[in-house]
Amino acid sequence: MNVNDIIGTIGVGMVLVAYFLNIFYLIRKDGILFYSLNIIGGAISCYASILIMFWPFIILEGIWTIVSIAGLIKSIKKPQD
């Protein structure tokens, strides 16, 4: 396993952890932790994809990160219940 693989594995792992925690109701789907894990994981995965110049995942993970940032901003601005 090379450095690119390790970086990509960490990023994808974070996104999968966020998904797992959400599916089993361990974190809120509109919570800061969910979005933060997706932002950091997506950005790390995007970086790993840039390192290997794999455009489909550069685009996928870049958009994933941007959408997660938008979700975090929306969540922060939303009035608390």
HTML snippet that shows the backbone in 3Dmol.js (N, CA, C, O; Angstrom):
<script src="https://3Dmol.org/build/3Dmol-min.js"></script>
<div id="view" style="width:600px;height:400px;position:relative"></div>
<script>
const pdb = `
ATOM      1  N   MET A   1       0.859  -1.176   0.000  1.00  0.00           N
ATOM      2  CA  MET A   1       0.000   0.000   0.000  1.00  0.00           C
ATOM      3  C   MET A   1       0.903   1.236   0.000  1.00  0.00           C
ATOM      4  O   MET A   1       1.784   1.377   0.848  1.00  0.00           O
ATOM      5  N   ASN A   2       0.667   2.128  -0.967  1.00  0.00           N
ATOM      6  CA  ASN A   2       1.491   3.340  -1.025  1.00  0.00           C
ATOM      7  C   ASN A   2       0.782   4.506  -0.334  1.00  0.00           C
ATOM      8  O   ASN A   2      -0.331   4.358   0.172  1.00  0.00           O
ATOM      9  N   VAL A   3       1.434   5.648  -0.323  1.00  0.00           N
ATOM     10  CA  VAL A   3       0.905   6.823   0.377  1.00  0.00           C
ATOM     11  C   VAL A   3      -0.447   7.249  -0.195  1.00  0.00           C
ATOM     12  O   VAL A   3      -1.354   7.598   0.561  1.00  0.00           O
ATOM     13  N   ASN A   4      -0.589   7.223  -1.513  1.00  0.00           N
ATOM     14  CA  ASN A   4      -1.869   7.594  -2.131  1.00  0.00           C
ATOM     15  C   ASN A   4      -2.996   6.698  -1.642  1.00  0.00           C
ATOM     16  O   ASN A   4      -4.097   7.171  -1.361  1.00  0.00           O
ATOM     17  N   ASP A   5      -2.718   5.404  -1.543  1.00  0.00           N
ATOM     18  CA  ASP A   5      -3.730   4.458  -1.064  1.00  0.00           C
ATOM     19  C   ASP A   5      -4.110   4.737   0.388  1.00  0.00           C
ATOM     20  O   ASP A   5      -5.285   4.673   0.752  1.00  0.00           O
ATOM     21  N   ILE A   6      -3.130   5.039   1.197  1.00  0.00           N
ATOM     22  CA  ILE A   6      -3.387   5.317   2.615  1.00  0.00           C
ATOM     23  C   ILE A   6      -4.243   6.571   2.761  1.00  0.00           C
ATOM     24  O   ILE A   6      -5.214   6.581   3.518  1.00  0.00           O
ATOM     25  N   ILE A   7      -3.881   7.628   2.035  1.00  0.00           N
ATOM     26  CA  ILE A   7      -4.654   8.875   2.090  1.00  0.00           C
ATOM     27  C   ILE A   7      -6.094   8.624   1.644  1.00  0.00           C
ATOM     28  O   ILE A   7      -7.039   9.054   2.305  1.00  0.00           O
ATOM     29  N   GLY A   8      -6.254   7.924   0.518  1.00  0.00           N
ATOM     30  CA  GLY A   8      -7.595   7.623   0.008  1.00  0.00           C
ATOM     31  C   GLY A   8      -8.405   6.768   0.956  1.00  0.00           C
ATOM     32  O   GLY A   8      -9.604   6.986   1.128  1.00  0.00           O
ATOM     33  N   THR A   9      -7.757   5.793   1.574  1.00  0.00           N
ATOM     34  CA  THR A   9      -8.445   4.910   2.519  1.00  0.00           C
ATOM     35  C   THR A   9      -8.941   5.685   3.739  1.00  0.00           C
ATOM     36  O   THR A   9     -10.042   5.436   4.229  1.00  0.00           O
ATOM     37  N   ILE A  10      -8.143   6.604   4.219  1.00  0.00           N
ATOM     38  CA  ILE A  10      -8.552   7.426   5.366  1.00  0.00           C
ATOM     39  C   ILE A  10      -9.768   8.280   4.992  1.00  0.00           C
ATOM     40  O   ILE A  10     -10.733   8.360   5.753  1.00  0.00           O
ATOM     41  N   GLY A  11      -9.716   8.911   3.824  1.00  0.00           N
ATOM     42  CA  GLY A  11     -10.828   9.754   3.385  1.00  0.00           C
ATOM     43  C   GLY A  11     -12.111   8.982   3.195  1.00  0.00           C
ATOM     44  O   GLY A  11     -13.162   9.373   3.704  1.00  0.00           O
ATOM     45  N   VAL A  12     -12.030   7.883   2.464  1.00  0.00           N
ATOM     46  CA  VAL A  12     -13.222   7.061   2.222  1.00  0.00           C
ATOM     47  C   VAL A  12     -13.729   6.474   3.533  1.00  0.00           C
ATOM     48  O   VAL A  12     -14.936   6.355   3.746  1.00  0.00           O
ATOM     49  N   GLY A  13     -12.798   6.109   4.408  1.00  0.00           N
ATOM     50  CA  GLY A  13     -13.189   5.571   5.710  1.00  0.00           C
ATOM     51  C   GLY A  13     -14.010   6.564   6.516  1.00  0.00           C
ATOM     52  O   GLY A  13     -14.981   6.185   7.172  1.00  0.00           O
ATOM     53  N   MET A  14     -13.625   7.830   6.469  1.00  0.00           N
ATOM     54  CA  MET A  14     -14.371   8.848   7.208  1.00  0.00           C
ATOM     55  C   MET A  14     -15.781   9.012   6.656  1.00  0.00           C
ATOM     56  O   MET A  14     -16.737   9.145   7.421  1.00  0.00           O
ATOM     57  N   VAL A  15     -15.914   9.004   5.341  1.00  0.00           N
ATOM     58  CA  VAL A  15     -17.244   9.117   4.722  1.00  0.00           C
ATOM     59  C   VAL A  15     -18.095   7.905   5.104  1.00  0.00           C
ATOM     60  O   VAL A  15     -19.279   8.048   5.408  1.00  0.00           O
ATOM     61  N   LEU A  16     -17.499   6.725   5.089  1.00  0.00           N
ATOM     62  CA  LEU A  16     -18.245   5.516   5.449  1.00  0.00           C
ATOM     63  C   LEU A  16     -18.634   5.493   6.924  1.00  0.00           C
ATOM     64  O   LEU A  16     -19.716   5.021   7.270  1.00  0.00           O
ATOM     65  N   VAL A  17     -17.773   5.992   7.783  1.00  0.00           N
ATOM     66  CA  VAL A  17     -18.110   6.081   9.210  1.00  0.00           C
ATOM     67  C   VAL A  17     -19.303   7.014   9.404  1.00  0.00           C
ATOM     68  O   VAL A  17     -20.215   6.706  10.171  1.00  0.00           O
ATOM     69  N   ALA A  18     -19.298   8.153   8.710  1.00  0.00           N
ATOM     70  CA  ALA A  18     -20.433   9.082   8.806  1.00  0.00           C
ATOM     71  C   ALA A  18     -21.717   8.400   8.354  1.00  0.00           C
ATOM     72  O   ALA A  18     -22.759   8.532   8.996  1.00  0.00           O
ATOM     73  N   TYR A  19     -21.637   7.676   7.251  1.00  0.00           N
ATOM     74  CA  TYR A  19     -22.807   6.973   6.721  1.00  0.00           C
ATOM     75  C   TYR A  19     -23.295   5.908   7.712  1.00  0.00           C
ATOM     76  O   TYR A  19     -24.491   5.825   7.990  1.00  0.00           O
ATOM     77  N   PHE A  20     -22.384   5.104   8.241  1.00  0.00           N
ATOM     78  CA  PHE A  20     -22.730   4.056   9.205  1.00  0.00           C
ATOM     79  C   PHE A  20     -23.393   4.649  10.452  1.00  0.00           C
ATOM     80  O   PHE A  20     -24.437   4.172  10.895  1.00  0.00           O
ATOM     81  N   LEU A  21     -22.780   5.682  11.006  1.00  0.00           N
ATOM     82  CA  LEU A  21     -23.328   6.301  12.217  1.00  0.00           C
ATOM     83  C   LEU A  21     -24.714   6.879  11.963  1.00  0.00           C
ATOM     84  O   LEU A  21     -25.584   6.825  12.833  1.00  0.00           O
ATOM     85  N   ASN A  22     -24.918   7.427  10.776  1.00  0.00           N
ATOM     86  CA  ASN A  22     -26.221   7.987  10.420  1.00  0.00           C
ATOM     87  C   ASN A  22     -27.260   6.893  10.239  1.00  0.00           C
ATOM     88  O   ASN A  22     -28.370   7.007  10.758  1.00  0.00           O
ATOM     89  N   ILE A  23     -26.925   5.848   9.523  1.00  0.00           N
ATOM     90  CA  ILE A  23     -27.884   4.761   9.241  1.00  0.00           C
ATOM     91  C   ILE A  23     -28.370   4.108  10.529  1.00  0.00           C
ATOM     92  O   ILE A  23     -29.534   3.721  10.627  1.00  0.00           O
ATOM     93  N   PHE A  24     -27.489   3.982  11.513  1.00  0.00           N
ATOM     94  CA  PHE A  24     -27.861   3.350  12.776  1.00  0.00           C
ATOM     95  C   PHE A  24     -28.268   4.364  13.845  1.00  0.00           C
ATOM     96  O   PHE A  24     -28.284   4.056  15.037  1.00  0.00           O
ATOM     97  N   TYR A  25     -28.600   5.589  13.396  1.00  0.00           N
ATOM     98  CA  TYR A  25     -29.128   6.642  14.279  1.00  0.00           C
ATOM     99  C   TYR A  25     -28.210   6.966  15.454  1.00  0.00           C
ATOM    100  O   TYR A  25     -28.677   7.291  16.545  1.00  0.00           O
ATOM    101  N   LEU A  26     -26.912   6.876  15.224  1.00  0.00           N
ATOM    102  CA  LEU A  26     -25.960   7.229  16.270  1.00  0.00           C
ATOM    103  C   LEU A  26     -25.562   8.699  16.200  1.00  0.00           C
ATOM    104  O   LEU A  26     -25.073   9.269  17.175  1.00  0.00           O
ATOM    105  N   ILE A  27     -25.780   9.305  15.030  1.00  0.00           N
ATOM    106  CA  ILE A  27     -25.605  10.746  14.878  1.00  0.00           C
ATOM    107  C   ILE A  27     -26.749  11.264  14.013  1.00  0.00           C
ATOM    108  O   ILE A  27     -27.378  10.508  13.273  1.00  0.00           O
ATOM    109  N   ARG A  28     -27.005  12.561  14.120  1.00  0.00           N
ATOM    110  CA  ARG A  28     -28.084  13.174  13.336  1.00  0.00           C
ATOM    111  C   ARG A  28     -27.634  13.402  11.904  1.00  0.00           C
ATOM    112  O   ARG A  28     -26.485  13.764  11.652  1.00  0.00           O
ATOM    113  N   LYS A  29     -28.547  13.188  10.973  1.00  0.00           N
ATOM    114  CA  LYS A  29     -28.206  13.385   9.555  1.00  0.00           C
ATOM    115  C   LYS A  29     -28.025  14.856   9.207  1.00  0.00           C
ATOM    116  O   LYS A  29     -27.472  15.175   8.154  1.00  0.00           O
ATOM    117  N   ASP A  30     -28.473  15.742  10.058  1.00  0.00           N
ATOM    118  CA  ASP A  30     -28.276  17.172   9.823  1.00  0.00           C
ATOM    119  C   ASP A  30     -27.379  17.785  10.899  1.00  0.00           C
ATOM    120  O   ASP A  30     -27.415  18.992  11.140  1.00  0.00           O
ATOM    121  N   GLY A  31     -26.575  16.935  11.541  1.00  0.00           N
ATOM    122  CA  GLY A  31     -25.715  17.404  12.622  1.00  0.00           C
ATOM    123  C   GLY A  31     -24.330  17.803  12.144  1.00  0.00           C
ATOM    124  O   GLY A  31     -23.899  17.431  11.053  1.00  0.00           O
ATOM    125  N   ILE A  32     -23.659  18.552  12.964  1.00  0.00           N
ATOM    126  CA  ILE A  32     -22.328  19.040  12.642  1.00  0.00           C
ATOM    127  C   ILE A  32     -21.337  17.893  12.458  1.00  0.00           C
ATOM    128  O   ILE A  32     -20.495  17.956  11.562  1.00  0.00           O
ATOM    129  N   LEU A  33     -21.415  16.857  13.275  1.00  0.00           N
ATOM    130  CA  LEU A  33     -20.482  15.732  13.153  1.00  0.00           C
ATOM    131  C   LEU A  33     -20.650  15.028  11.815  1.00  0.00           C
ATOM    132  O   LEU A  33     -19.658  14.698  11.165  1.00  0.00           O
ATOM    133  N   PHE A  34     -21.878  14.795  11.395  1.00  0.00           N
ATOM    134  CA  PHE A  34     -22.147  14.133  10.113  1.00  0.00           C
ATOM    135  C   PHE A  34     -21.537  14.930   8.962  1.00  0.00           C
ATOM    136  O   PHE A  34     -20.827  14.374   8.124  1.00  0.00           O
ATOM    137  N   TYR A  35     -21.813  16.220   8.924  1.00  0.00           N
ATOM    138  CA  TYR A  35     -21.284  17.053   7.846  1.00  0.00           C
ATOM    139  C   TYR A  35     -19.762  17.183   7.933  1.00  0.00           C
ATOM    140  O   TYR A  35     -19.082  17.168   6.907  1.00  0.00           O
ATOM    141  N   SER A  36     -19.231  17.308   9.129  1.00  0.00           N
ATOM    142  CA  SER A  36     -17.782  17.446   9.282  1.00  0.00           C
ATOM    143  C   SER A  36     -17.038  16.213   8.791  1.00  0.00           C
ATOM    144  O   SER A  36     -16.025  16.325   8.101  1.00  0.00           O
ATOM    145  N   LEU A  37     -17.543  15.038   9.148  1.00  0.00           N
ATOM    146  CA  LEU A  37     -16.917  13.806   8.663  1.00  0.00           C
ATOM    147  C   LEU A  37     -16.975  13.723   7.140  1.00  0.00           C
ATOM    148  O   LEU A  37     -16.012  13.299   6.501  1.00  0.00           O
ATOM    149  N   ASN A  38     -18.100  14.126   6.563  1.00  0.00           N
ATOM    150  CA  ASN A  38     -18.234  14.106   5.100  1.00  0.00           C
ATOM    151  C   ASN A  38     -17.336  15.146   4.430  1.00  0.00           C
ATOM    152  O   ASN A  38     -16.756  14.874   3.378  1.00  0.00           O
ATOM    153  N   ILE A  39     -17.219  16.320   5.021  1.00  0.00           N
ATOM    154  CA  ILE A  39     -16.359  17.362   4.450  1.00  0.00           C
ATOM    155  C   ILE A  39     -14.901  16.921   4.482  1.00  0.00           C
ATOM    156  O   ILE A  39     -14.211  16.966   3.464  1.00  0.00           O
ATOM    157  N   ILE A  40     -14.441  16.502   5.636  1.00  0.00           N
ATOM    158  CA  ILE A  40     -13.034  16.116   5.773  1.00  0.00           C
ATOM    159  C   ILE A  40     -12.742  14.860   4.952  1.00  0.00           C
ATOM    160  O   ILE A  40     -11.746  14.804   4.230  1.00  0.00           O
ATOM    161  N   GLY A  41     -13.609  13.860   5.064  1.00  0.00           N
ATOM    162  CA  GLY A  41     -13.414  12.626   4.305  1.00  0.00           C
ATOM    163  C   GLY A  41     -13.468  12.854   2.807  1.00  0.00           C
ATOM    164  O   GLY A  41     -12.652  12.309   2.063  1.00  0.00           O
ATOM    165  N   GLY A  42     -14.424  13.656   2.358  1.00  0.00           N
ATOM    166  CA  GLY A  42     -14.539  13.958   0.929  1.00  0.00           C
ATOM    167  C   GLY A  42     -13.330  14.725   0.417  1.00  0.00           C
ATOM    168  O   GLY A  42     -12.823  14.444  -0.669  1.00  0.00           O
ATOM    169  N   ALA A  43     -12.872  15.690   1.199  1.00  0.00           N
ATOM    170  CA  ALA A  43     -11.709  16.485   0.792  1.00  0.00           C
ATOM    171  C   ALA A  43     -10.445  15.618   0.727  1.00  0.00           C
ATOM    172  O   ALA A  43      -9.654  15.737  -0.209  1.00  0.00           O
ATOM    173  N   ILE A  44     -10.266  14.762   1.708  1.00  0.00           N
ATOM    174  CA  ILE A  44      -9.106  13.869   1.707  1.00  0.00           C
ATOM    175  C   ILE A  44      -9.188  12.905   0.516  1.00  0.00           C
ATOM    176  O   ILE A  44      -8.185  12.662  -0.155  1.00  0.00           O
ATOM    177  N   SER A  45     -10.367  12.364   0.258  1.00  0.00           N
ATOM    178  CA  SER A  45     -10.548  11.459  -0.878  1.00  0.00           C
ATOM    179  C   SER A  45     -10.313  12.187  -2.197  1.00  0.00           C
ATOM    180  O   SER A  45      -9.726  11.624  -3.121  1.00  0.00           O
ATOM    181  N   CYS A  46     -10.763  13.422  -2.290  1.00  0.00           N
ATOM    182  CA  CYS A  46     -10.539  14.230  -3.487  1.00  0.00           C
ATOM    183  C   CYS A  46      -9.043  14.458  -3.689  1.00  0.00           C
ATOM    184  O   CYS A  46      -8.545  14.354  -4.809  1.00  0.00           O
ATOM    185  N   TYR A  47      -8.339  14.764  -2.628  1.00  0.00           N
ATOM    186  CA  TYR A  47      -6.898  14.965  -2.704  1.00  0.00           C
ATOM    187  C   TYR A  47      -6.196  13.690  -3.183  1.00  0.00           C
ATOM    188  O   TYR A  47      -5.314  13.749  -4.040  1.00  0.00           O
ATOM    189  N   ALA A  48      -6.586  12.552  -2.633  1.00  0.00           N
ATOM    190  CA  ALA A  48      -5.993  11.283  -3.061  1.00  0.00           C
ATOM    191  C   ALA A  48      -6.264  11.041  -4.547  1.00  0.00           C
ATOM    192  O   ALA A  48      -5.399  10.531  -5.260  1.00  0.00           O
ATOM    193  N   SER A  49      -7.445  11.400  -5.009  1.00  0.00           N
ATOM    194  CA  SER A  49      -7.789  11.240  -6.424  1.00  0.00           C
ATOM    195  C   SER A  49      -6.963  12.185  -7.295  1.00  0.00           C
ATOM    196  O   SER A  49      -6.592  11.835  -8.415  1.00  0.00           O
ATOM    197  N   ILE A  50      -6.680  13.369  -6.786  1.00  0.00           N
ATOM    198  CA  ILE A  50      -5.818  14.315  -7.514  1.00  0.00           C
ATOM    199  C   ILE A  50      -4.409  13.743  -7.632  1.00  0.00           C
ATOM    200  O   ILE A  50      -3.771  13.855  -8.679  1.00  0.00           O
ATOM    201  N   LEU A  51      -3.930  13.130  -6.555  1.00  0.00           N
ATOM    202  CA  LEU A  51      -2.584  12.558  -6.583  1.00  0.00           C
ATOM    203  C   LEU A  51      -2.424  11.499  -7.679  1.00  0.00           C
ATOM    204  O   LEU A  51      -1.353  11.374  -8.273  1.00  0.00           O
ATOM    205  N   ILE A  52      -3.483  10.748  -7.940  1.00  0.00           N
ATOM    206  CA  ILE A  52      -3.404   9.707  -8.980  1.00  0.00           C
ATOM    207  C   ILE A  52      -4.049  10.166 -10.287  1.00  0.00           C
ATOM    208  O   ILE A  52      -4.120   9.404 -11.252  1.00  0.00           O
ATOM    209  N   MET A  53      -4.524  11.429 -10.314  1.00  0.00           N
ATOM    210  CA  MET A  53      -5.150  12.021 -11.497  1.00  0.00           C
ATOM    211  C   MET A  53      -6.295  11.158 -12.054  1.00  0.00           C
ATOM    212  O   MET A  53      -6.345  10.860 -13.248  1.00  0.00           O
ATOM    213  N   PHE A  54      -7.203  10.772 -11.165  1.00  0.00           N
ATOM    214  CA  PHE A  54      -8.380   9.986 -11.567  1.00  0.00           C
ATOM    215  C   PHE A  54      -9.581  10.913 -11.546  1.00  0.00           C
ATOM    216  O   PHE A  54     -10.224  11.091 -10.511  1.00  0.00           O
ATOM    217  N   TRP A  55      -9.882  11.506 -12.704  1.00  0.00           N
ATOM    218  CA  TRP A  55     -10.873  12.568 -12.825  1.00  0.00           C
ATOM    219  C   TRP A  55     -12.275  12.219 -12.347  1.00  0.00           C
ATOM    220  O   TRP A  55     -12.912  13.064 -11.719  1.00  0.00           O
ATOM    221  N   PRO A  56     -12.788  11.024 -12.609  1.00  0.00           N
ATOM    222  CA  PRO A  56     -14.154  10.750 -12.134  1.00  0.00           C
ATOM    223  C   PRO A  56     -14.295  10.933 -10.619  1.00  0.00           C
ATOM    224  O   PRO A  56     -15.305  11.458 -10.151  1.00  0.00           O
ATOM    225  N   PHE A  57     -13.300  10.509  -9.863  1.00  0.00           N
ATOM    226  CA  PHE A  57     -13.397  10.641  -8.413  1.00  0.00           C
ATOM    227  C   PHE A  57     -12.967  12.016  -7.927  1.00  0.00           C
ATOM    228  O   PHE A  57     -13.391  12.447  -6.855  1.00  0.00           O
ATOM    229  N   ILE A  58     -12.149  12.701  -8.679  1.00  0.00           N
ATOM    230  CA  ILE A  58     -11.857  14.097  -8.335  1.00  0.00           C
ATOM    231  C   ILE A  58     -13.168  14.885  -8.360  1.00  0.00           C
ATOM    232  O   ILE A  58     -13.472  15.642  -7.438  1.00  0.00           O
ATOM    233  N   ILE A  59     -13.934  14.693  -9.430  1.00  0.00           N
ATOM    234  CA  ILE A  59     -15.218  15.386  -9.567  1.00  0.00           C
ATOM    235  C   ILE A  59     -16.205  14.924  -8.491  1.00  0.00           C
ATOM    236  O   ILE A  59     -16.834  15.748  -7.828  1.00  0.00           O
ATOM    237  N   LEU A  60     -16.337  13.608  -8.321  1.00  0.00           N
ATOM    238  CA  LEU A  60     -17.276  13.063  -7.334  1.00  0.00           C
ATOM    239  C   LEU A  60     -16.965  13.570  -5.932  1.00  0.00           C
ATOM    240  O   LEU A  60     -17.842  14.105  -5.254  1.00  0.00           O
ATOM    241  N   GLU A  61     -15.737  13.407  -5.503  1.00  0.00           N
ATOM    242  CA  GLU A  61     -15.383  13.776  -4.126  1.00  0.00           C
ATOM    243  C   GLU A  61     -15.350  15.290  -3.940  1.00  0.00           C
ATOM    244  O   GLU A  61     -15.638  15.789  -2.852  1.00  0.00           O
ATOM    245  N   GLY A  62     -14.999  16.024  -5.000  1.00  0.00           N
ATOM    246  CA  GLY A  62     -15.045  17.483  -4.915  1.00  0.00           C
ATOM    247  C   GLY A  62     -16.465  17.983  -4.711  1.00  0.00           C
ATOM    248  O   GLY A  62     -16.716  18.844  -3.868  1.00  0.00           O
ATOM    249  N   ILE A  63     -17.397  17.433  -5.498  1.00  0.00           N
ATOM    250  CA  ILE A  63     -18.806  17.811  -5.346  1.00  0.00           C
ATOM    251  C   ILE A  63     -19.341  17.347  -3.992  1.00  0.00           C
ATOM    252  O   ILE A  63     -20.093  18.073  -3.342  1.00  0.00           O
ATOM    253  N   TRP A  64     -18.959  16.149  -3.568  1.00  0.00           N
ATOM    254  CA  TRP A  64     -19.369  15.627  -2.252  1.00  0.00           C
ATOM    255  C   TRP A  64     -18.959  16.612  -1.157  1.00  0.00           C
ATOM    256  O   TRP A  64     -19.741  16.907  -0.253  1.00  0.00           O
ATOM    257  N   THR A  65     -17.748  17.110  -1.242  1.00  0.00           N
ATOM    258  CA  THR A  65     -17.241  18.043  -0.240  1.00  0.00           C
ATOM    259  C   THR A  65     -18.017  19.362  -0.279  1.00  0.00           C
ATOM    260  O   THR A  65     -18.399  19.890   0.765  1.00  0.00           O
ATOM    261  N   ILE A  66     -18.247  19.888  -1.472  1.00  0.00           N
ATOM    262  CA  ILE A  66     -18.968  21.156  -1.620  1.00  0.00           C
ATOM    263  C   ILE A  66     -20.401  21.043  -1.107  1.00  0.00           C
ATOM    264  O   ILE A  66     -20.885  21.931  -0.405  1.00  0.00           O
ATOM    265  N   VAL A  67     -21.071  19.964  -1.454  1.00  0.00           N
ATOM    266  CA  VAL A  67     -22.450  19.758  -0.993  1.00  0.00           C
ATOM    267  C   VAL A  67     -22.484  19.610   0.532  1.00  0.00           C
ATOM    268  O   VAL A  67     -23.394  20.119   1.187  1.00  0.00           O
ATOM    269  N   SER A  68     -21.508  18.926   1.084  1.00  0.00           N
ATOM    270  CA  SER A  68     -21.448  18.767   2.543  1.00  0.00           C
ATOM    271  C   SER A  68     -21.199  20.101   3.239  1.00  0.00           C
ATOM    272  O   SER A  68     -21.755  20.358   4.307  1.00  0.00           O
ATOM    273  N   ILE A  69     -20.371  20.947   2.641  1.00  0.00           N
ATOM    274  CA  ILE A  69     -20.144  22.283   3.203  1.00  0.00           C
ATOM    275  C   ILE A  69     -21.451  23.078   3.186  1.00  0.00           C
ATOM    276  O   ILE A  69     -21.797  23.745   4.161  1.00  0.00           O
ATOM    277  N   ALA A  70     -22.169  22.997   2.066  1.00  0.00           N
ATOM    278  CA  ALA A  70     -23.465  23.695   1.972  1.00  0.00           C
ATOM    279  C   ALA A  70     -24.437  23.161   3.021  1.00  0.00           C
ATOM    280  O   ALA A  70     -25.159  23.938   3.645  1.00  0.00           O
ATOM    281  N   GLY A  71     -24.462  21.854   3.218  1.00  0.00           N
ATOM    282  CA  GLY A  71     -25.336  21.262   4.238  1.00  0.00           C
ATOM    283  C   GLY A  71     -24.968  21.710   5.635  1.00  0.00           C
ATOM    284  O   GLY A  71     -25.843  21.977   6.458  1.00  0.00           O
ATOM    285  N   LEU A  72     -23.668  21.796   5.909  1.00  0.00           N
ATOM    286  CA  LEU A  72     -23.216  22.258   7.225  1.00  0.00           C
ATOM    287  C   LEU A  72     -23.648  23.702   7.459  1.00  0.00           C
ATOM    288  O   LEU A  72     -24.153  24.038   8.530  1.00  0.00           O
ATOM    289  N   ILE A  73     -23.452  24.545   6.464  1.00  0.00           N
ATOM    290  CA  ILE A  73     -23.858  25.955   6.597  1.00  0.00           C
ATOM    291  C   ILE A  73     -25.356  26.050   6.834  1.00  0.00           C
ATOM    292  O   ILE A  73     -25.801  26.798   7.705  1.00  0.00           O
ATOM    293  N   LYS A  74     -26.138  25.296   6.064  1.00  0.00           N
ATOM    294  CA  LYS A  74     -27.596  25.288   6.238  1.00  0.00           C
ATOM    295  C   LYS A  74     -27.972  24.806   7.634  1.00  0.00           C
ATOM    296  O   LYS A  74     -28.868  25.364   8.268  1.00  0.00           O
ATOM    297  N   SER A  75     -27.288  23.772   8.112  1.00  0.00           N
ATOM    298  CA  SER A  75     -27.572  23.221   9.435  1.00  0.00           C
ATOM    299  C   SER A  75     -27.248  24.219  10.543  1.00  0.00           C
ATOM    300  O   SER A  75     -27.983  24.332  11.524  1.00  0.00           O
ATOM    301  N   ILE A  76     -26.154  24.931  10.378  1.00  0.00           N
ATOM    302  CA  ILE A  76     -25.733  25.905  11.396  1.00  0.00           C
ATOM    303  C   ILE A  76     -26.717  27.083  11.425  1.00  0.00           C
ATOM    304  O   ILE A  76     -27.037  27.601  12.495  1.00  0.00           O
ATOM    305  N   LYS A  77     -27.187  27.498  10.264  1.00  0.00           N
ATOM    306  CA  LYS A  77     -28.106  28.648  10.186  1.00  0.00           C
ATOM    307  C   LYS A  77     -29.526  28.305  10.611  1.00  0.00           C
ATOM    308  O   LYS A  77     -30.302  29.197  10.954  1.00  0.00           O
ATOM    309  N   LYS A  78     -29.878  27.006  10.594  1.00  0.00           N
ATOM    310  CA  LYS A  78     -31.229  26.582  10.944  1.00  0.00           C
ATOM    311  C   LYS A  78     -31.495  26.833  12.424  1.00  0.00           C
ATOM    312  O   LYS A  78     -30.656  26.511  13.265  1.00  0.00           O
ATOM    313  N   PRO A  79     -32.663  27.410  12.755  1.00  0.00           N
ATOM    314  CA  PRO A  79     -33.003  27.587  14.168  1.00  0.00           C
ATOM    315  C   PRO A  79     -33.083  26.236  14.875  1.00  0.00           C
ATOM    316  O   PRO A  79     -33.613  25.271  14.326  1.00  0.00           O
ATOM    317  N   GLN A  80     -32.561  26.176  16.077  1.00  0.00           N
ATOM    318  CA  GLN A  80     -32.578  24.939  16.846  1.00  0.00           C
ATOM    319  C   GLN A  80     -34.007  24.639  17.331  1.00  0.00           C
ATOM    320  O   GLN A  80     -34.758  25.542  17.701  1.00  0.00           O
ATOM    321  N   ASP A  81     -34.354  23.352  17.317  1.00  0.00           N
ATOM    322  CA  ASP A  81     -35.684  22.907  17.754  1.00  0.00           C
ATOM    323  C   ASP A  81     -35.848  23.043  19.249  1.00  0.00           C
ATOM    324  O   ASP A  81     -36.906  22.714  19.787  1.00  0.00           O
TER     325      ASP A  81
END
`;
const viewer = $3Dmol.createViewer("view");
viewer.addModel(pdb, "pdb");
viewer.setStyle({}, {cartoon: {color: "spectrum"}});
viewer.zoomTo();
viewer.render();
</script>
